[in-house]
Amino acid sequence: MLYRWKLKQHSQPIPEVVRERFHLPSLVARILANRGIVSSEDIEKFLYPSLDYLFDPFLMKDIGKAVCRVSRAIDNSEKILIFGDYDVDGVTATALLYRFFRSIGSNVDFYIPDRDREGYGLSEKGLEKARDKGVNLVITCDCGINAFREVEFAKSLGMDIIVTDHHEPGDTLPSAYAVVDPKRKDDSYPFKELCGAGVAFKLLYALCSYRNIPYNLVNRHLDLVAIGIAADLVTVLGENRILLSEGLKILNNTTKPGLKALIEVSGLTNTSIEVVNIVFGLAPRLNAAGRIGDASRAVNLLITDDPAEASKIAKVLEEENRRRQNIERKTIDDAILQLNATHDLERDKIIVLGSENWHPGVIGIVASKIKEGYNRPVVLVSFQDKVGKGSARSIDGFDIYQAFLKCSELLERFGGHKMAAGLVIRQEKFPLLVDKLKKIADLEIQNEALVPFIEIDSEISFAEINQELMEFLNRMAPYGPGNMRPLFIARGLSVSGQPRVINENHLIFKVSQGRTVISAVGWRMVEQFELLISGKPLNMAFVIEENSYNGLTEIQLNVKDIEYDRTG
């Protein structure tokens, strides 16, 4: 076993009358109940997501105020600046707002801060440039909720600021004209987990309602929202599921030259784009622009209507992504060397590392990979000129944002949420931060949480694995955080024939239970080869997928873990 197996237990079963209405097999009913989807209304919305199920955007605090100010800017031909973050969520939100305002003839521009010189979020440099361009109204996206000083600076320059963000606010809010963030403590909006692009979408939906603008002028850009949702790894439930579902349909038939060029350089032409293709294909290339260069190029790719320009930018981003991968590999190697020299993983429940040799644009990715490898929260800090910029990634059960809040006296600034956050710290205070975070983690993280686990949706027999089940599993897509592809266990299995090792790391084999034989694949599971050839009964944890090859499609098990069956 590579993991602890935790079988989910639904607290409330789906009533029989509801099961019959949707023709749910008992296995599917258990899976939905495990996700808290029990009522007829919730099942309807989950299995058949529709924009009609979106909440009224005016339920969100300050959105009415924001819409009135934007409407006035449109009527008076004021210059509007979209000020976005440099990650994929910020870039797609920026492109969404820019494309919409351009489509209705508004005077609009955008600005993405330089990661190295300006850092995250609103910057005084960017605001000064806005003033020089005659900007009257600045709309942030995916940033601004903690930009107290910058908002005051903008007001001193005679500009109004509308903040749209989805990150955790502090106890007080910036004194912007309007602050639109569903995570506001005084906001009763029913869905709190929108990404930055999702909040921007809701603002535009409210504006369309207020000014009687056709909703299609926003809906046609749901491909951008889908990329933002998938890349930001927000929960794929509620409104996110609706926006992502509709957005994927548009993305797979997109007419945007930039997205078509991005799909091509990602090697996804003639592929049905799903969440996994965004996360591992499209998003890294968009992110590369801001990680080791100018993120404005990613926005320009998404807003251009010129296929030649789109192709040129996409090729540049592809090269940037390759360079980013090389920098990332070197950073991982260096970080692990430092980890082994400075941490005792028998004792330390959090990993905190810093270096003057790391590129600040890749430390977030590296933190994620080290977290996955060691199953501990990770904080990486890149120092330049005695100032460190850090990225953190956490594990279930440890709120890294709250941990930073408890260390706020050591930090210049910080932001984020419970699973991912960023910080700025002076180098002389870094040792104090390391000590304090270790003490916080020691108090708050139980030893059991450091052993990786997988959550099992249900035990299953091979007799239940059929096309009807596959159709329901496909209907449960799109998958992502909060709605991961269902994970099953089956017991007392036998390997049929000889397993094969592919590319030195992967396993391909057939497995049987009774008379039913199913193909299986184990990615990066070569260390489990001896179990497969042992001849002993096995238990397996797996997801069920469809594998298409040479025009044929078959059901396949994507195996996540294997153990000996000790019940016999």
SEGULO-821640 format. One record per residue (C-alpha): residue in three letters; x, y, z. Coordinates in steps of 0.001 Angstrom, whole numbers, padded with zeros to 6 digits, always signed. Each point is the difference from the previous one (the first is absolute). Layout:
BEGIN
alaXYZ/...
REM end
This chain:
BEGIN
met+000000+000000+000000/leu+001159+003495-000858/tyr-002887+001687+001854/arg-002433-000394+002848/trp-003404-000910-001422/lys-002916+001932+001494/leu-003461-001148-001009/lys-002436+002916-000201/gln-003159-000322+002031/his-003054+001910-001172/ser-001913+001587+002842/gln-003360-000125-001778/pro-001074-002404-002756/ile-001926+001072-003077/pro-003719-000787+000425/glu-001254-002889-002109/val-002554+002190-001801/val+002800+002363-001060/arg+002164-002893-001159/glu-002850-001266-002154/arg-000646+003420-001516/phe+003581+000211-001320/his+000375-003755-000602/leu+003066-000054+002234/pro+001800-003297+000557/ser+000641-000556+003705/leu+003735+000490-000544/val-000517+003419-001613/ala-002412+000969+002781/arg+002708-000764+002582/ile+002526+002123-001886/leu-002353+002981-000196/ala-000928-000342+003678/asn+003697+000016+000890/arg+000185+003409-001654/gly-002995+001260+001961/ile-002197-000057-003122/val-003190-001559+001318/ser-003091+002059-000808/ser-001803-000166-003316/glu+000843+003657-000659/asp+003722-000466+000723/ile+000213-003111-002186/glu-001743+001803-002859/lys+002453+002899+000182/phe+002998-002308+000311/leu-000790-002424-002809/tyr-001459+002649-002313/pro+001908+003251+000719/ser-001459+003099-001636/leu+000616+003735+000086/asp-003645+000286+001091/tyr+001093-001297+003415/leu+002458+002845+000645/phe-000750+002251+002962/asp-001089+003583-000500/pro+003297+001951-000133/phe-001582+002879+001897/leu-000004-002222+003089/met+003728+000708+000208/lys+000984+002894+002230/asp+000933+003240-001787/ile-000681-001377-003477/gly-002903+002390-000505/lys+002212+002905+001003/ala+002712-001228-002374/val-002439-000356-002888/cys-001309+003538+000451/arg+003543+001391-000066/val+000970-002026-003076/ser-003209+001033-001743/arg+000791+003650+000665/ala+003489-000499-001415/ile-001498-001522-003163/asp-002483+002856-000417/asn+002679+002657+000496/ser+002605-001759-002191/glu+002412-000160+002946/lys+003160-002022-000477/ile-000212-003302+001881/leu+003086-001972+001005/ile-000179-003714+000783/phe+002736-000759+002547/gly+000591-003756+000162/asp+002228-002490+001739/tyr+002709-001793-001968/asp-001194-003574+000550/val-002438-001855-002270/asp-003059+000975+002016/gly+000971+003667-000099/val+000957-000113-003667/thr-003265-001641-001081/ala-002046+002379+002172/thr+001835+002948-001556/ala-000621-001288-003519/leu-003678-000621+000825/leu-000573+003551+001255/tyr+002054+001573-002785/arg-001749-001923-002779/phe-003436+000827+001399/phe+000616+003725+000395/arg+001593+000162-003439/ser-003022-001754-001497/ile-002375+002695+001311/gly+002248+002836-001172/ser+001450+001055+003360/asn+003342+001767+000327/val+001926-002810+001715/asp+003596-001011+000645/phe+001662-002602+002211/tyr+003054-000292+002203/ile+001794-003014+001470/pro+002749+000740+002552/asp+003534-001293-000428/arg+000480-002894+002414/asp+003610+000865+000834/arg-000106+003796+000126/glu-003519+000607+001298/gly-001096-003217+001640/tyr-003542-001228+000466/gly-003094+002130-000478/leu-000584+003719-000219/ser+003220+001993-000284/glu+000754+003685+000250/lys+002029-000231-003204/gly-002984-001406-001868/leu-002312+002634+001440/glu+002382+002784-001015/lys-000029-001335-003548/ala-003799-000073+000133/arg-000086+003644+001063/asp+002336+000944-002864/lys-002401-001679-002433/gly-002965+001966+001336/val-001677-002922+001780/asn-002984+000931+002176/leu-001089-003443+001153/val+002103-003041+000912/ile-001601-003444+000296/thr+002205-002610+001635/cys-000421-003694-000656/asp+001402-002828+002089/cys+001712+002541+002273/gly-000520+003080+002142/ile-001760-001332+003107/asn+002962+000920+002213/ala+001362+002943-002032/phe-000661+002664+002638/arg+002927+002288-000798/glu-000384-000305-003751/val-003715+000819+000090/glu+000734+003140+002009/phe+002710+000908-002516/ala-002431-000427-002911/lys-002533+002232+001729/ser+002695+002651+000475/leu+000510-000114-003772/gly-003714+000632-000569/met-000919-003529-001068/asp-002822-002196+001243/ile+000817-003643+000736/ile-002402-002921-000286/val+001529-003103+001562/thr-001097-003387-001315/asp+001778-002828+001771/his-000575-003429+001501/his+002808-000198+002544/glu-000492+000105+003755/pro-000431+003551+001332/gly+001370+001178+003297/asp-002081+001469+002802/thr-000265+003274-001922/leu-000481+000758-003692/pro+001799+002520-002211/ser-001883+003280-000390/ala-000748-000606-003672/tyr-003099+001314-001763/ala-001326-003564+000078/val+001426-003300+001256/val-001467-003061-001711/asp+001225-003193+001654/pro-002340-002852+001035/lys+002348-000799+002889/arg-000742+003306+001698/lys-001074-000716+003570/asp-003076+002199-000461/asp-000979-001613-003323/ser-002824-002548+000046/tyr+000486-001058-003633/pro-000969-003715-000130/phe+003146-001236-001785/lys+003363+001013+001429/glu+002431-001961-002186/leu+000051+001975-003250/cys+003404+000609-001564/gly+001086+003448-001188/ala-001355-000573-003498/gly-003271-001179+001541/val-000390+003198+002039/ala+000769+002074-003111/phe-002645-001991-001883/lys-002601+000732+002692/leu+000815+003722-000190/leu-000579-000020-003756/tyr-003221-002011+000382/ala-001270+002615+002431/leu+001018+002774-002407/cys-001865-001699-002852/ser-003111-000236+002158/tyr+000270+003648+001051/arg+000506+001359-003537/asn-002079-002555-001957/ile+003080-001276-001831/pro-000411-003478-001552/tyr+001489-002629+002322/asn+001576-001689-002995/leu+002634+002743-000064/val+001271-001492+003268/asn-000902-003666-000515/arg+002052-000293-003166/his+003102+000558+002158/leu-000718-002867+002378/asp+002939-001821-001587/leu+002231+002507+001818/val-001892-000522+003263/ala+000367-003776-000323/ile+003771+000311-000324/gly+000115+002246+003068/ile-002080-002427+002083/ala+002014-003065-000994/ala+003389+001690+000374/asp-000780+001507+003418/leu-001055-003402+001387/val-003141+001337+001667/thr-002733-002445+000968/val-001911-001382-002987/leu-003401+000203+001633/gly-002816+002539+000021/glu+000451+002960-002315/asn+003526-001058-000919/arg-001343-003281-001362/ile-002595+001843-002079/leu+002467+002534-001401/leu+002615-002670-000671/ser-002482-002337-001704/glu-001273+002712-002318/gly+003471+001411-000509/leu+001459-003322-001107/lys-002656-000267-002706/ile+001031+003396-001363/leu+003720-000732+000426/asn-000285-003150-002103/asn-001494+002083-002811/thr+001791+003268+000698/thr+000356+002586-002741/lys+002599+002034+001881/pro+003228-000051-002033/gly+002083+000116+003179/leu-001617-003045+001557/lys+000170-001916-003273/ala+003730+000780-000255/leu+000532-000926+003653/ile-001787-003319-000496/glu+002207-000688-003018/val+003354+000649+001725/ser-001224-002067+002963/gly-000443-002994-002303/leu-003737-000160+000663/thr-001361+000501-003503/asn-002804-002515-000691/thr-000155-000742+003738/ser-003156+000421+002047/ile+001225+002587+002508/glu-000705-000952+003608/val+001155+001390+003337/val+003155-002109-000027/asn+000984+001473-003393/ile-000386+003515+001380/val+001950-000708+003177/phe+002923-001758-001665/gly-000164+001453-003526/leu-001461+003466-000428/ala+000550+001471+003482/pro+003779-000574+000279/arg+000567+001819-003275/leu-002139+002954+001046/asn+001717+000021+003381/ala+003458-000093-001558/ala-000519+003492-001386/gly-000244+001488+003486/arg+002354-002349+001812/ile+003146+000802-001970/gly-001091+002896-002191/asp-002813+002428-000719/ala-003484-001341+000773/ser-001513+002630-002293/arg+000916-002294-002867/ala-002449-002598+001302/val-002773+002608+000090/asn+000905+001175-003502/leu-000246-003609-001172/leu-003509-000313+001433/ile-001323+003314-001342/thr+001456+000047-003505/asp-002212-000667-003004/asp+003002-000367-002333/pro+000936-003665-000640/ala+003546+000949-001062/glu+000619+001965+003196/ala-001562-002795+002053/ser+002279-002608-001554/lys+003065+002153+000624/ile-000832+000604+003672/ala-000923-003653+000614/lys+003368-001162-001353/val+001795+002455+002279/leu-001956-001292+002999/glu+000879-003559-000977/glu+003702+000907+000078/glu-000469+001811+003316/asn-001674-003084+001420/arg+002922-002207-000985/arg+002392+002454+001631/arg-002216+000059+003075/gln+000121-003802+000179/asn+003809+000038-000030/ile+000132+002633+002751/glu-002594-001945+001976/arg+001982-003262-000148/lys+003153+001720+001278/thr-001961+001708+002784/ile-001554-003294+001118/asp+003415-001662+000177/asp+001444+002899+001995/ala-003003+000163+002340/ile+000191-003729+000783/leu+003727+000280+000754/gln-000750+002867+002399/leu-002926-001923+001476/asn+002172-002997+000811/ala+002596+002256+001628/thr-002343+002136+002101/his-003085-002063+000862/asp-000650-003114+002020/leu-003138-001497-001517/glu-000434-002248+003021/arg-000632+003176+001987/asp-000826+002906-002324/lys-003633+000189-001118/ile+000548+002891-002404/ile+002730+000698-002554/val+001272+003589-000161/leu+002886+000770-002360/gly+001582+003104-001488/ser+002722+000869-002486/glu+001509+002902-001904/asn+000446-002276-003022/trp-003630-000841-000726/his-002066+001676-002689/pro-003091+001441+001724/gly-002145-000976-002963/val+000294-003754+000585/ile-000036-000370+003769/gly-003778-000480+000085/ile+000225-002977-002349/val+002999-001398+001869/ala-001815+000382+003331/ser-002920-002009-001417/lys+002257-002810-001162/ile+001933-000208+003263/lys-003305-000028+001905/glu-001199-002915-002117/gly+003274-001864+000521/tyr+000229+000436+003778/asn-003659+000575+000970/arg+000814+003035+002105/pro-000834+003687-000319/val+002786+001739-001904/val+001146+003628+000046/leu+002680+001038-002490/val+001518+003483+000002/ser+002136+001593-002709/phe+002257+002812+001270/gln+001212+002936-002052/asp+001623+003080+001526/lys-000808-001201+003530/val-003730-000278-000728/gly-001706-003361-000411/lys-003070-000874-002034/gly-001561-003269+001036/ser-002554-002526-001158/ala-001679-002563+002228/arg-002027-003130-000632/ser-001778-001893+002745/ile-001564-003372+000761/asp-003546-000833+001103/gly-000631+001114+003553/phe+002615+002763+000215/asp-001027+003556-000909/ile+003161+001652-001294/tyr-001675+003409-000274/gln-000912-000100+003699/ala+003552-001102+000792/phe+001326+003072-001830/leu-002519+002126+001870/lys+001542-001222+003272/cys+003417+001046-001349/ser-001172+003342-001371/glu+002380+002023+002176/leu+002888-001601-001907/leu-001417+000572-003475/glu-000072+003055-002217/arg-003185-001289-001573/phe-001769-003249-000804/gly-003165-001348-001591/gly-001725-003074-001336/his-002200-002716+001444/lys+000238-003147+002112/met+001710-002178-002627/ala+002211+002544-001792/ala+001432+003355+001016/gly+002790+002449-000678/leu+002126+002292+002130/val+002669+002689+000002/ile+002600-000015+002792/arg+003285+001692+000793/gln+002886-002444-000049/glu+001138+000692+003573/lys-003426-001119+001291/phe-000047-003271-001932/pro+001564-002159+002783/leu-002674+001274+002393/leu-002693-000943-002521/val+001437-003497-000369/asp-000052-000553+003763/lys-003499+001379+000475/leu-001537-001956-002898/lys+001554-003208+001301/lys-001519+000632+003442/ile-003423+000768-001499/ala+000101-003121-002171/asp+001133-002140+002940/leu-003038+001100+001974/glu-002580-000182-002770/ile+000991-002967-002196/gln-000686-003483+001305/asn+002533-002701-000862/glu-002646-001960-001881/ala-000495+002939-002392/leu+003615-000402-001199/val-000711-003475-001383/pro-001553+000455-003459/phe-003439-001461-000474/ile-002483-000519-002758/glu-003750+000230+000520/ile-001956-002936-001377/asp-003503+000757-001259/ser-001210-003568+000099/glu+000944-003640-000144/ile-001012-001492-003342/ser-000254-003393-001648/phe+001110-000444-003592/ala-003542-001103-000836/glu-001121+003597+000651/ile+002491+001471-002470/asn-001928+000421-003232/gln-001001+002585-002576/glu-002935+001274+002052/leu+002358+000834+002865/met+002411+001612-002466/glu-002748+002256-001316/phe-000801+001239+003505/leu+003694+000529+000757/asn+000333+002059-003188/arg-003030+002053+001017/met+001681+000790+003328/ala+002782+001794-001861/pro+001615+002505-000008/tyr+002140-001299+002810/gly+002256+001992+002274/pro+000424+001002+003668/gly-003149-000798+001974/asn-001199-002240-002822/met+002912-002262-000782/arg-000483-002984-002262/pro-001535-002724+002229/leu+002542-002341+001513/phe-000980-003645+000548/ile+001476-003058+001662/ala-000476-003582-001081/arg+001215-002990+001987/gly+001199-003502-000699/leu+001332+000778-003487/ser+002296-002095-002166/val+002425+001205-002655/ser-000627-001644-003363/gly+003007-000639-002177/gln+003346+001762+000269/pro+000116+003691+001006/arg+002069+002275-002212/val+002287+002866+001006/ile-000245+003024-002307/asn+002662+002726-000167/glu+001625-001415+003153/asn-002619+001579+002276/his-003504-001139-000967/leu-001892-003279+000206/ile-002546-001450-002414/phe-001830-003179+000947/lys-003345-001791+000160/val-001775-000766+003245/ser-002908-002336+000693/gln-002675-000555+002605/gly-002025-003151-000573/arg-000537-000264-003735/thr+000344+003717-000727/val+003352+001197-001370/ile+000783+003718-000356/ser+003043+001819-001372/ala+001977+002126+002473/val+002799+002530-000019/gly+002182+001184+002875/trp+001788+003248-000763/arg+003341+000352+001813/met-000714-003214+001909/val+002885-002188-001143/glu+000955-000566+003664/gln-003207-002041+000320/phe+001062-002478-002700/glu+000906-002707+002530/leu-003527+000046+001432/leu-001443-000588-003461/ile+002172-003046-000676/ser-000320-001465+003511/gly-002985-002172-000939/lys-001749+001068+003205/pro-003501+001547+000187/leu+000135+003783-000062/asn-002117+002999+000961/met+000179+003037-002248/ala-001044+003642+000176/phe-000840+001493-003400/val-002048+002392-002055/ile-001988-001214-002976/glu+000722+001586-003373/glu-000522-000570-003697/asn+003073-000645-002109/ser-000197+000616-003750/tyr+002595-001508-002318/asn-000071-000660-003733/gly-003660+000926-000153/leu-001001-002392+002778/thr-001177+001044+003466/glu+000160-002228+003076/ile-000535+000439+003712/gln+003310+000170+001851/leu+001045+000173+003643/asn+002466+002745+000861/val+001584-001572+003072/lys+001102+002262+002866/asp+001108-002541+002603/ile+000340-003760+000565/glu+000214-002206+003088/tyr-000081-003704+000771/asp-003476-001308+000843/arg+000435-001377+003527/thr-003615-001087+000507/gly+000420-003453-001466/
REM end
